[in-house]
Amino acid sequence: MNEPRPDAGTDNTVPPRALVISLVALVVAGLAAIVWPSSLADLAGLVWLLALVPAFLLAYYRGWEGATAGLLIAMILMIAIEIVPALVIGAEVDWRIAGGVTVAFIAASLGLGSMAELLRRQKSSAMDLALSDTLTGLANRRMLDIFLGQHFAASQRGMPLAVVMFDLDKFKRYNDTYGHAEGDEALRAFGEILKRETRDSDIAGRYGGEEFLAILPGGDALAGRRYAERVRETLAGHEMPGGNRITVSAGVAVSGPTMNSAAELVRAADASLYTAKAAGGNRVEPASLRTGKPEAQAIGGPPADAR
């Protein structure tokens, strides 16, 4: 069997070759049950063994590990039942009883496998709800804190780490002018931009209200600035469904030797963000690599009020 079993959480589709094997096994088992010569009755156990093949392949490719193991054990037992009685004690096996037991075993294994898969999906869904923002689909603050805590510890051992704090400019005024529905649409649109611009090895999420945080493991101050500027430019050129526009400001910080906690790193990014907002918004404020404090010069477009 060359096709690897898909990992949990992926599309566990049964490949065509496995379907063909299952069909052949069922056809052979069915024909044998109808036209099986009485002279070959001693090999009836192999027919029931074929009946287990489709169930085994289904459980394998669907990722039902418990059912797969159970069915594999059943196949081994069927072979043992076929060989051991004849070779050891010379006894005959009533294959009508053995066949009935096999069918019941298949049904029980697949039933338990499907139930286990349902429970796994429900647990996964609950975890997604607990760690994601329902409006934007991005990571929520809890997930961001977990991710940041892990990578901040690595940064203390020398791994570069940059964070970017985003804040939609004059979002309260935008809500008051266009309504909360348009405000929610702006948050969702910005969330989609973050999804597109953020690498799989990084994470971006909603930190609270109109604030978003991106965590870039392995990123330095320059990487953080470039990432934030791409996001800023994309949003500045994005037109909302109602024809409205909104801009974003960003503050960048990097983990340095003087920082003692992940919270201090976030505060440094927030301080850079505050500087960008105070300068008129719609800009990226970089931070010093050594201190995490805002640098003297920001980059970005003209102040939001000028647009």
PyMOL commands that set and color helices and strands:
alter all, ss='L'
color gray80, all
select helices_A, chain A and resi 16-35+38-62+65-89+95-131+141-155+171-178+180-197+221-236+262-278+304-306
alter helices_A, ss='H'
color red, helices_A
select strands_A, chain A and resi 161-168+203-208+211-217+248-254+283-285+299-300
alter strands_A, ss='S'
color yellow, strands_A
deselect
rebuild
show_as cartoon
